Amino acid sequence: MNSPARRGRNGKDSRKSRASRGRSRLRLPMRYLLPTTLLVALLAMLMLRGYVHSEILADHRVRDAAPTHRVPKDVLTGGPVIDARSGDAKTLRIPDRRIVLTFDDGPDPVWTPKVLDKLKEYDAHGVFFVTGNMAARHPDLVRRMVEEGHELGLHTFNHPDLSYQSTARIDWELSQNQLALAGAAGIRTSIFRPPYSSFSDAMDNKSWPVTEYIGSRGYLTVVNDTDSEDWKRPGVRAIVERATPKNGKGAIILMHDSGGDRSQTVAALDTLLPDLKEKGYTFTRLTTALDAPSAHTPVTGFALWKGKAFVSAVAVSERVTGVLVVGLAAIGALVLARFGLMLLLSFLHARKVRRRNFSWGEPLRRPVSVLVPAYNERECIEATVRSLAASEHPIEIIVIDDGSTDGTADLVEAMRMPHVRVVRQRNAGKPAALNNGIRHARYDIVVMMDGDTVFEPATVRELVQPFADPRVGAVAGNAKVGNRDSLIGAWQHIEYVMGFNLDRRMYDVLGCMPTIPGAVGAFRREALERVGGMSEDTLAEDTDVTMALHRDGWRVVYAENARAWTEAPESVQQLWSQRYRWSYGTMQAIWKHRRAVIERGPSGRFGRVGLPFVSLFMVVAPLLAPLIDVFLLYGLVFGPTGKTVAAWFGVLVVQAVCAAYAFRLDRERMTHLLSLPLQQILYRQLMYVVLLQSWITALTGGRLRWQKLRRTGAVEAPGGVSAQRRDSGAVPERRPVG
């Protein structure tokens, strides 16, 4: 009996153990954490890009004119510079023969440099009222303005009508505008121009409180008294006439260096600057014209680094999202082209093999060897062997037990079926089991299948007929998902019919079939021996050997009627494990056969057609697929919603057309396509996680081991012996094929 102390200690240890297990359960696996982090980072960059492009938090409302009785008369009749910093508002005018050229809404990458060039050419200075979003996107232009002696003023960050905004939003607009200036040029400024402002006599009861508040924050508000109206694009002569002061008076002239085509503004400067200089005018900064201290104050310390970090983040988001948008457009165009090619070539393939007079040659009736590698397949192996025993073609069945610990080999031997042999070996992996089976095979054509797969009676016969053509070295069968009654099963069913079998028709016509499926494939023994058998170099031995056969000059074709029913993974974890191995193994195979790209003959033809296809559409394009959903989410929230939804549905319609055609070719029921939209949203993310993890494993030099999936033995071939025995009660009832 334990002492109380021991019991207490044990209880404490037990609680620690439970807490530790709880923490481990809460820890997000790296395979989810890293992709999630990348998606969140991408979304954050999109949000930042949307913010500096006035798509997020922007307010484009503009208020109509309001009464003016609350505005001081001195302001309504005063000058264009309003000083409300001390509480009592006063206005200032520009002295005679002095011109303050002001440019709003920039900097613009096209027009601001041209404006700066003209000012530099005529040794003139001015004031640029920049918006924070444009300054953050084009910091080099802001630095140039300061270096060339111009003055900067705030024009808010996103250019809203401040009369609609709260004081908190006004403070935010000012601080973000200053943040952009600090990051771009290392300064802050004390002058401000409200968006949509005009002359001082245009102040009204809605805009005046904003001006008062701006003054309380320490800013001079600068409007104008001479409007060039260049934003209307009235012509160069009209702009010059409207911008020219009368009777030698000083003026603050309103112009724009952004917001549209400013070619007329640039051309007007070429006339306005020399003409006014001849009349004795000087073009100067605002504070110089007023004989006041500079509006610029250097920014140092944390505020400077904060501004630089913000501008750098904007630059990164601009470049990354720009590249991704271009990449997504390119991949989208390629994917649509692939869909079109897939439909065309699939049609040609089906038309060719379904002609009444089509034949591979004299029908093959000689026996073939069927290899069934098995590791702990007790739940499935009996249905597999019985389906083979019902074959319409003469076969020998070789079950290679790869060190099973669940009695798989004993179960097969206990069935005592003719033409069935069991070969036992220590656990060495599937490629070694297949090579062992090849050594024990008696015939020159070898059919390979998985231990969790069942064949229809005609499968072997259909699979081996193409070998009547002596150029054929391997044949891919038509793998079907048997357990398609779950959502994950239905998604994989769509993927198999559309993504695999439609692809194989296309690859057959192009002569670059990349993979003979492990679930149903056949090989000429001579071809296998010439390429060294099943390689253990990669985790995708089926892809590896198929590529090797192409390089050796053999044809690889697709037999649509050689149907096999396989048990697809039924959980996300199992699906992830399977696809992780597939995608990583495919990368290994591509890398192993990379020299085919520069070789001649059959190897070069495959290397320059097959390898780019596989690399682009099985490795690169799926990695960018989640961008579709990220941009969809962004477009739905921040717009343009209509165009975003239309584009997404357009892509979905193209996919649905391809899927419907693939289902029609395979004579499948269309009802499973109802889950296609959900598959495109959810299933794509899982495949992204899998592929990204495979990339990481490949780039870091990691090794991935074979992983055994849990099987239920639920799949049977429709109309086969297993199904008939089930109906008669001879075997336990299993879930029917959907």
C-alpha positions in Angstrom: 0.0 0.0 0.0 1.4 3.4 -1.0 2.1 5.9 1.8 0.2 9.3 1.7 3.4 11.0 0.7 3.9 8.6 -2.2 0.2 9.0 -3.2 0.6 12.8 -3.1 3.8 12.7 -5.1 2.1 10.5 -7.7 -0.9 12.7 -7.8 1.4 15.7 -8.4 3.3 13.9 -11.1 0.1 12.8 -12.7 -1.1 16.4 -12.8 2.2 17.5 -14.3 1.9 14.7 -16.9 -1.7 15.8 -17.8 -0.6 19.4 -18.1 2.3 18.4 -20.3 0.0 16.4 -22.5 -2.3 19.3 -22.7 0.4 21.6 -23.8 1.6 19.2 -26.4 -2.0 18.9 -27.7 -2.2 22.7 -28.0 1.1 22.9 -29.9 0.5 23.4 -33.6 2.5 21.0 -35.7 5.2 22.6 -37.9 3.5 21.3 -41.1 0.5 23.5 -40.2 2.4 26.3 -38.4 4.7 27.3 -41.2 2.0 27.4 -44.0 -0.4 29.2 -41.7 2.4 31.7 -40.9 3.1 32.3 -44.6 -0.6 32.8 -45.4 -1.0 35.2 -42.5 2.1 37.1 -43.6 0.7 37.2 -47.2 -2.6 38.5 -45.9 -0.9 41.1 -43.8 1.1 42.3 -46.8 -2.1 42.4 -48.8 -3.7 44.5 -46.1 -0.8 46.9 -45.9 -0.8 47.2 -49.7 -4.6 47.8 -49.6 -4.1 50.4 -46.9 -1.5 52.4 -48.9 -3.6 52.1 -52.1 -6.6 53.6 -50.3 -8.6 50.3 -50.5 -8.7 49.8 -46.8 -9.9 52.4 -44.3 -10.4 54.9 -47.1 -13.3 57.3 -47.0 -14.2 58.8 -50.4 -17.1 60.9 -49.3 -17.0 64.6 -50.0 -19.4 67.0 -48.2 -21.4 69.7 -49.9 -21.0 73.3 -49.0 -22.4 74.4 -45.6 -23.3 77.7 -44.0 -20.4 80.0 -42.9 -21.8 82.0 -40.0 -19.6 80.2 -37.4 -16.4 81.0 -39.3 -14.6 84.2 -38.2 -14.9 87.0 -40.7 -11.2 87.6 -40.5 -10.7 84.1 -41.9 -13.3 84.4 -44.6 -11.8 87.7 -45.8 -8.2 86.9 -45.0 -5.1 85.3 -46.6 -4.5 81.7 -47.6 -2.4 80.8 -44.6 -4.4 80.2 -41.4 -2.7 80.2 -38.1 -5.0 78.8 -35.4 -2.3 77.5 -33.1 -2.8 80.0 -30.3 -6.6 79.8 -30.3 -7.2 83.2 -31.9 -7.1 82.6 -35.6 -5.2 84.9 -37.9 -4.4 84.7 -41.6 -1.3 85.6 -43.6 -0.7 86.6 -47.2 2.2 86.1 -49.4 4.2 89.3 -50.1 4.2 90.9 -53.5 6.3 89.5 -56.3 6.6 86.2 -54.4 5.1 83.0 -55.7 4.6 79.8 -53.7 3.9 77.0 -56.2 2.1 74.2 -54.4 1.5 70.7 -55.7 -1.1 68.3 -54.2 -1.7 64.6 -54.0 1.8 63.3 -54.9 4.3 62.0 -55.2 3.5 60.3 -58.4 6.2 58.1 -60.1 5.4 59.4 -63.5 4.6 63.1 -63.1 6.4 64.2 -59.9 9.9 63.7 -61.5 8.9 65.7 -64.5 7.6 68.6 -62.2 10.8 68.4 -60.2 12.9 68.5 -63.4 11.1 71.7 -64.5 11.5 73.4 -61.2 15.2 72.5 -61.2 15.6 73.7 -64.7 14.3 77.2 -63.8 15.9 77.3 -60.3 12.5 77.5 -58.7 11.3 76.0 -55.4 7.8 75.2 -54.1 5.8 73.2 -51.6 4.6 69.6 -52.1 1.6 68.6 -50.0 2.1 64.9 -50.1 -0.3 62.1 -49.0 1.1 59.5 -46.7 0.1 56.6 -48.9 2.0 58.0 -51.9 5.0 59.0 -49.8 5.3 55.6 -48.3 5.2 54.0 -51.8 7.6 56.4 -53.4 10.1 57.5 -50.7 12.8 58.2 -53.2 10.8 61.1 -54.6 10.2 62.5 -51.2 13.9 62.5 -50.5 14.5 64.2 -53.8 12.1 66.9 -52.9 13.9 67.7 -49.7 17.4 67.4 -51.2 16.5 69.9 -54.0 15.3 72.5 -51.5 11.5 72.1 -51.7 9.2 72.2 -48.7 6.8 69.4 -47.7 3.4 69.7 -46.2 0.9 67.1 -44.9 -2.1 66.3 -47.1 -3.4 63.4 -44.8 -2.6 59.7 -45.4 -5.6 58.5 -47.4 -7.1 61.9 -48.6 -10.5 61.8 -46.8 -12.8 64.8 -46.3 -11.9 65.5 -42.7 -15.2 67.2 -42.0 -16.6 63.6 -41.9 -14.0 62.3 -39.5 -13.6 62.1 -35.8 -10.7 63.8 -34.0 -9.2 60.3 -33.5 -9.3 59.7 -37.2 -7.8 63.2 -37.9 -5.0 62.4 -35.5 -4.4 59.1 -37.2 -4.3 60.7 -40.7 -1.7 63.3 -39.4 0.5 60.8 -37.6 0.5 58.3 -40.4 1.4 61.1 -42.8 4.2 62.2 -40.6 5.3 58.5 -40.2 5.7 58.2 -44.0 7.7 61.5 -44.1 10.0 60.3 -41.3 10.6 57.0 -43.1 11.2 58.5 -46.5 13.2 61.7 -45.7 13.8 61.7 -41.9 11.8 64.8 -41.3 8.5 66.0 -40.0 6.6 69.1 -41.1 4.4 71.8 -39.5 2.3 72.8 -42.5 -0.9 71.2 -43.6 -3.4 71.4 -46.4 -6.9 69.8 -46.0 -8.0 67.6 -48.9 -10.7 69.1 -51.1 -9.8 72.6 -49.8 -10.1 75.8 -51.8 -9.8 79.5 -50.9 -10.1 80.7 -47.3 -13.5 82.3 -48.1 -14.7 78.7 -48.8 -14.4 77.8 -45.1 -17.8 76.8 -43.7 -19.3 75.5 -40.5 -18.2 71.9 -41.2 -14.6 72.6 -42.3 -13.7 75.4 -39.8 -13.8 73.2 -36.7 -11.3 70.9 -38.4 -9.0 73.8 -39.1 -9.3 74.9 -35.4 -8.4 71.3 -34.3 -5.5 71.1 -36.7 -4.2 74.4 -35.3 -4.5 73.1 -31.8 -2.2 70.2 -32.9 0.5 72.8 -33.9 0.0 73.0 -37.6 -0.4 76.0 -40.0 -3.3 75.4 -42.4 -2.4 76.4 -46.0 -5.1 76.8 -48.6 -4.6 78.9 -51.8 -5.6 82.1 -53.4 -4.8 81.2 -57.0 -6.2 78.0 -58.5 -4.7 76.9 -61.8 -7.6 74.4 -62.1 -5.1 72.0 -63.8 -7.1 69.1 -62.4 -9.8 70.0 -65.0 -7.2 69.7 -67.8 -8.5 72.9 -69.5 -5.4 73.2 -71.7 -1.9 74.7 -71.2 -2.9 78.3 -72.0 -5.8 78.2 -69.6 -3.7 76.8 -66.8 -1.1 79.6 -67.3 -3.7 82.3 -67.4 -5.4 81.1 -64.2 -2.1 80.6 -62.4 -0.8 84.1 -63.2 -1.3 86.6 -60.3 -2.8 90.0 -61.0 -1.0 93.3 -60.6 2.3 91.9 -59.2 0.7 90.5 -56.0 2.1 87.5 -54.3 0.2 84.2 -54.5 -0.1 80.6 -53.4 -0.8 78.8 -56.6 -2.6 75.4 -56.4 -1.4 72.7 -58.9 -1.2 69.0 -58.8 1.6 66.5 -59.5 -0.6 63.4 -59.1 -4.2 62.1 -59.4 -4.2 61.6 -63.2 -2.6 62.8 -66.4 -0.6 65.9 -65.5 1.1 66.5 -68.9 -0.7 69.8 -69.2 0.6 70.9 -65.8 4.2 70.0 -66.8 3.8 71.9 -70.1 2.3 74.9 -68.3 5.3 75.1 -66.0 7.5 75.4 -69.1 5.7 78.7 -69.9 4.7 79.9 -66.4 8.1 79.8 -64.8 10.1 81.8 -67.3 7.2 84.3 -68.0 6.8 85.2 -64.3 10.5 85.3 -63.7 10.8 87.9 -66.5 8.1 89.9 -64.6 10.2 90.0 -61.4 8.6 87.1 -59.5 10.5 84.7 -57.4 9.4 81.1 -56.7 10.1 80.1 -53.2 9.1 78.0 -50.3 6.2 79.0 -48.0 8.3 79.7 -44.9 10.8 81.6 -46.9 8.1 83.8 -48.4 6.7 84.5 -45.0 10.2 85.0 -43.5 9.5 82.2 -41.0 11.5 79.3 -39.7 11.6 76.2 -41.9 8.6 73.9 -41.6 11.0 70.9 -41.5 12.2 69.3 -38.3 14.7 66.4 -38.3 13.4 63.1 -36.8 15.7 61.0 -34.7 15.7 58.0 -32.5 12.8 55.6 -32.2 10.5 57.8 -34.4 13.0 57.7 -37.2 13.4 53.9 -37.1 9.7 53.4 -36.8 9.2 55.5 -40.0 11.9 53.6 -41.8 10.4 50.3 -40.7 7.0 51.3 -42.0 8.4 52.5 -45.4 10.4 49.3 -45.7 7.3 47.2 -44.9 5.4 49.0 -47.6 8.2 48.4 -50.1 8.3 44.7 -49.3 4.5 44.4 -49.5 4.5 46.2 -52.8 7.2 44.0 -54.3 6.0 40.7 -53.0 2.3 41.2 -53.8 3.3 42.7 -57.2 5.3 39.6 -58.0 2.6 37.3 -56.7 -0.1 39.0 -58.8 2.0 38.7 -61.9 2.9 35.1 -61.0 -0.7 34.3 -60.2 -1.8 35.8 -63.6 0.8 33.8 -65.4 0.0 30.6 -63.6 -3.7 31.2 -64.2 -3.1 31.7 -67.9 -1.1 28.5 -68.0 -3.7 26.6 -66.0 -6.5 27.7 -68.3 -4.3 26.8 -71.3 -3.7 23.4 -69.7 -7.5 22.9 -69.1 -8.1 23.7 -72.8 -5.3 21.3 -73.9 -6.5 18.6 -71.5 -10.1 18.8 -72.9 -8.8 18.7 -76.5 -6.3 15.9 -76.1 -8.7 13.9 -73.8 -11.3 14.1 -76.5 -8.8 12.9 -79.2 -7.6 10.1 -76.9 -11.2 8.9 -76.2 -12.1 9.2 -79.9 -9.0 7.1 -80.9 -9.4 4.2 -78.4 -13.2 4.0 -78.7 -13.2 3.5 -82.4 -14.8 0.2 -83.4 -11.7 -0.8 -85.5 -9.2 0.3 -82.9 -6.7 -2.4 -81.9 -3.3 -2.6 -80.3 -2.6 -5.7 -82.4 -3.5 -9.4 -82.0 -5.3 -9.9 -78.7 -3.1 -11.1 -75.9 -4.2 -14.3 -74.2 -1.0 -15.6 -72.6 -0.8 -15.6 -68.8 0.7 -12.7 -66.9 2.0 -12.3 -63.3 0.2 -10.1 -60.8 2.3 -8.8 -58.0 0.6 -7.7 -54.7 3.1 -6.1 -52.3 1.5 -6.3 -48.8 2.5 -4.9 -45.4 -0.1 -5.4 -42.6 -3.0 -5.6 -45.1 -5.1 -8.2 -43.2 -8.2 -6.1 -43.5 -8.0 -5.8 -47.3 -5.9 -8.7 -48.7 -8.7 -11.3 -48.9 -10.9 -9.0 -51.0 -7.9 -8.2 -53.2 -7.0 -11.8 -53.8 -10.5 -12.9 -54.5 -11.0 -10.1 -57.0 -7.9 -11.3 -58.8 -9.1 -14.9 -58.8 -12.2 -13.8 -60.7 -10.1 -12.3 -63.5 -11.1 -13.0 -67.1 -7.4 -13.3 -68.1 -5.1 -16.1 -67.1 -2.9 -15.0 -64.3 -0.6 -16.1 -61.5 -0.9 -14.2 -58.2 2.2 -13.5 -56.1 1.6 -11.9 -52.7 4.9 -10.5 -51.4 4.5 -10.2 -47.6 6.9 -7.4 -46.6 7.4 -8.5 -43.0 3.8 -8.1 -41.9 3.1 -8.5 -38.2 -0.7 -8.9 -38.5 -0.8 -12.3 -40.2 -1.4 -11.1 -43.7 0.6 -14.0 -45.3 -1.0 -16.6 -43.1 -4.4 -15.4 -44.1 -3.6 -15.6 -47.8 -2.1 -19.1 -47.4 -5.2 -20.2 -45.4 -7.4 -19.3 -48.4 -5.8 -22.2 -50.4 -6.6 -20.7 -53.7 -5.1 -22.0 -57.0 -2.4 -19.9 -58.8 -1.7 -17.9 -55.6 1.8 -17.9 -54.1 3.0 -16.1 -51.0 6.6 -14.8 -50.9 7.8 -13.8 -47.5 10.6 -11.3 -46.8 11.9 -9.2 -44.0 10.4 -5.7 -44.0 12.4 -3.8 -46.7 9.8 -1.4 -48.3 7.5 -1.6 -51.3 10.2 -1.2 -54.1 12.2 -4.2 -52.6 9.0 -6.2 -52.4 8.1 -5.5 -56.0 11.6 -6.4 -57.2 11.4 -9.6 -55.2 8.1 -10.4 -56.8 9.6 -9.7 -60.3 12.3 -12.3 -59.5 9.6 -14.9 -58.7 7.3 -14.0 -61.6 7.1 -16.6 -64.4 5.7 -14.5 -67.2 7.0 -11.6 -69.3 4.2 -9.2 -68.5 4.0 -8.1 -64.9 0.9 -6.4 -63.4 1.4 -4.5 -60.1 -1.3 -3.4 -57.7 -1.6 -2.3 -54.0 -2.7 -4.6 -51.3 -5.7 -2.4 -50.5 -7.0 -2.5 -54.1 -9.6 -4.7 -55.9 -9.8 -5.4 -59.6 -12.8 -5.9 -61.8 -12.9 -9.2 -63.7 -11.9 -7.5 -66.9 -9.2 -5.3 -65.4 -6.2 -7.5 -66.1 -7.3 -8.3 -69.7 -7.8 -4.6 -70.5 -4.5 -3.7 -68.8 -2.3 -6.0 -70.9 -3.8 -5.6 -74.4 -1.6 -2.6 -75.3 1.5 -4.9 -75.0 0.5 -6.3 -78.4 2.4 -3.2 -79.6 6.1 -4.1 -79.1 6.9 -0.4 -78.4 4.8 -0.3 -75.3 6.8 -0.8 -72.1 4.2 0.1 -69.5 0.4 0.7 -69.2 -1.4 2.9 -66.7 -4.8 1.7 -65.5 -7.8 3.7 -64.3 -7.6 4.0 -60.5 -11.0 4.7 -58.8 -11.8 5.8 -55.3 -14.0 3.1 -53.8 -14.9 4.8 -50.4 -16.3 7.9 -51.9 -19.3 8.2 -49.5 -17.5 10.6 -47.2 -16.7 14.3 -48.0 -13.0 13.6 -48.1 -13.6 10.5 -50.2 -15.8 12.5 -52.6 -13.1 15.2 -53.0 -10.5 12.5 -53.8 -12.9 10.9 -56.2 -13.1 14.2 -58.1 -9.4 14.5 -58.0 -8.8 11.0 -59.3 -11.3 11.3 -62.2 -10.4 14.8 -63.2 -6.9 15.4 -62.0 -5.4 12.0 -62.6 -7.3 10.1 -65.3 -8.0 13.2 -67.5 -4.4 14.1 -67.2 -3.3 10.6 -68.2 -5.3 10.8 -71.4 -3.5 14.1 -72.2 -0.1 12.7 -71.3 -0.8 9.6 -73.4 -1.4 11.7 -76.5 1.7 13.8 -75.7 3.8 10.7 -75.1 5.0 11.8 -71.7 3.0 9.9 -69.1 4.7 10.7 -65.8 3.3 8.0 -63.5 2.0 4.5 -63.7 -0.3 4.4 -60.6 0.8 1.9 -58.0 -2.8 0.7 -57.6 -3.1 -0.5 -61.2 -0.2 -0.7 -63.7 1.5 -3.2 -66.0 5.0 -3.5 -67.2 6.9 -5.4 -69.8 9.5 -7.5 -67.9 12.2 -6.7 -70.4 11.6 -3.0 -70.0 11.9 -3.2 -66.2 15.1 -5.2 -66.4 16.6 -2.6 -68.8 16.0 0.2 -66.4 17.1 -1.8 -63.3 13.7 -2.6 -61.9 11.9 -0.7 -59.2 14.2 2.0 -57.8 14.6 2.5 -54.1 16.1 6.0 -54.6 12.8 7.8 -54.2 9.6 7.5 -52.3 7.6 7.6 -55.6 8.9 4.4 -57.1 6.0 4.4 -59.6 6.9 7.9 -61.0 10.6 7.1 -60.9 10.3 3.9 -63.0 7.9 5.5 -65.4 10.3 8.4 -66.1 13.1 5.8 -66.5 11.1 3.9 -69.1 10.5 7.0 -71.1 14.2 7.8 -71.1 14.9 4.3 -72.3 12.7 4.8 -75.3 9.5 2.9 -74.3 6.0 4.0 -74.9 3.8 4.4 -71.8 0.0 4.4 -72.5 -3.3 4.6 -70.6 -6.0 1.9 -70.6 -9.2 3.6 -69.6 -11.2 0.4 -69.1 -8.6 -1.2 -66.8 -10.4 -0.1 -63.6 -9.2 -0.7 -60.1 -10.9 0.3 -56.9 -8.7 1.6 -54.2 -9.3 2.6 -50.6 -8.5 6.3 -50.3 -7.5 7.9 -46.9 -10.5 8.7 -44.8 -9.0 11.3 -42.5 -7.1 14.5 -43.0 -4.0 13.0 -41.2 -3.9 10.0 -43.4 -4.5 12.0 -46.5 -1.7 14.4 -45.5 0.7 11.4 -45.0 -0.1 9.9 -48.4 0.1 13.2 -50.4 3.2 14.3 -48.5 5.0 11.1 -49.6 3.6 11.5 -53.2 4.7 15.1 -53.6 8.1 14.6 -52.0 8.7 11.5 -54.0 7.7 13.3 -57.2 10.2 16.0 -56.4 12.9 13.4 -55.9 12.0 11.7 -59.2 12.1 15.0 -61.1 15.5 15.8 -59.6 16.8 12.3 -60.3 15.9 12.5 -64.0 16.7 16.2 -64.5 19.5 15.5 -67.0 16.9 14.4 -69.5 16.3 18.0 -70.3 19.6 18.3 -72.0 19.8 14.8 -73.5 19.0 13.6 -77.0 16.6 11.0 -78.3 13.7 9.7 -76.3 15.2 10.9 -73.1 15.5 14.4 -74.3 11.9 14.4 -75.8 10.6 13.4 -72.4 12.9 15.8 -70.6 11.7 18.8 -72.6 8.0 18.0 -72.6 7.2 15.7 -69.7 9.4 17.1 -66.9 8.4 20.8 -67.5 4.7 19.7 -67.4 5.1 17.7 -64.2 7.3 20.4 -62.5 4.9 23.2 -63.4 1.5 21.7 -62.8 2.3 19.2 -60.0 5.0 21.1 -58.0 4.9 24.8 -58.7 1.2 25.7 -59.6 -0.4 23.9 -56.6 1.9 25.9 -54.3 0.4 29.2 -55.6 -3.2 27.8 -55.6 -4.0 29.3 -52.1 -3.3 32.8 -53.5 -6.6 32.4 -55.4 -8.5 32.1 -52.1 -6.4 34.9 -50.4 -7.1 37.3 -53.1 -10.7 36.2 -53.2 -11.1 36.9 -49.4 -9.4 40.3 -49.9 -11.5 41.2 -52.8 -14.7 40.2 -51.0 -13.9 42.4 -48.0 -12.2 45.4 -49.6 -13.4 45.2 -53.2 -13.9 45.2 -56.1 -16.3 42.6 -54.8 -18.3 42.1 -58.0 -15.2 41.6 -60.2 -13.6 39.3 -57.6 -16.6 37.0 -57.4 -17.0 37.0 -61.1 -13.3 36.0 -61.6 -13.5 33.3 -59.0 -16.7 31.8 -60.4 -15.2 32.0 -63.9 -12.3 29.8 -62.8 -14.8 27.5 -61.0 -16.9 27.2 -64.1 -13.9 26.2 -66.2 -12.9 23.6 -63.6 -16.5 22.4 -63.5 -16.6 22.0 -67.2 -13.4 19.9 -67.2 -14.6 17.9 -64.3 -18.0 17.2 -65.9 -16.3 16.1 -69.1 -14.0 13.8 -67.2 -16.9 12.3 -65.3 -18.7 11.8 -68.6 -15.7 10.1 -70.1 -15.5 7.8 -67.1 -19.2 7.3 -67.0 -19.4 8.5 -63.4 -22.4 10.1 -61.7 -22.4 13.8 -61.7 -23.8 14.2 -58.2 -20.4 14.1 -56.6 -19.5 17.3 -58.4 -21.9 19.2 -56.0 -19.0 19.3 -53.6 -16.6 20.8 -56.2 -16.8 24.4 -54.9 -16.1 23.3 -51.3 -13.2 21.2 -52.6 -11.7 24.1 -54.3 -11.7 26.2 -51.1 -10.8 23.6 -48.4 -9.0 20.7 -50.2 -6.7 23.1 -52.0 -5.4 24.4 -48.7 -4.5 20.9 -47.5 -2.6 20.2 -50.7 -0.8 23.6 -50.3 0.3 22.5 -46.8 1.5 19.2 -48.1 3.4 20.6 -51.0 5.0 23.4 -48.9 6.1 20.8 -46.4 7.6 18.7 -49.2 9.4 21.7 -50.5 10.9 22.4 -47.0 11.9 18.7 -46.6 13.6 18.8 -50.0 15.4 22.1 -49.5 16.6 21.3 -46.0 17.8 17.8 -47.1 15.4 16.0 -44.8 14.4 12.4 -45.3 10.9 11.1 -45.3 10.1 7.5 -44.4 7.4 5.2 -45.7 4.2 5.6 -43.7 1.6 2.8 -43.5 -2.0 4.1 -43.8 -4.8 2.5 -41.7 -7.1 0.5 -43.9 -10.7 -0.8 -43.2 -11.2 -3.2 -46.1 -14.3 -1.4 -47.1 -13.7 -1.3 -50.8 -14.9 -3.9 -53.3 -15.2 -4.0 -57.1 -18.8 -3.6 -58.3 -20.1 -6.9 -59.6 -17.0 -8.8 -58.6 -16.8 -12.0 -56.6 -16.3 -10.2 -53.3 -19.5 -8.3 -53.8 -21.4 -11.5 -54.6 -20.0 -13.3 -51.6 -21.1 -10.4 -49.4 -24.6 -10.6 -50.8 -24.7 -14.3 -50.0 -23.5 -13.7 -46.5 -20.2 -15.6 -47.0 -18.1 -12.6 -45.8 -18.9 -9.9 -43.3 -20.8 -7.0 -44.8 -18.7 -4.1 -46.0 -19.6 -0.6 -47.1 -20.5 -0.6 -50.8 -18.7 1.4 -53.4 -20.4 4.7 -53.9 
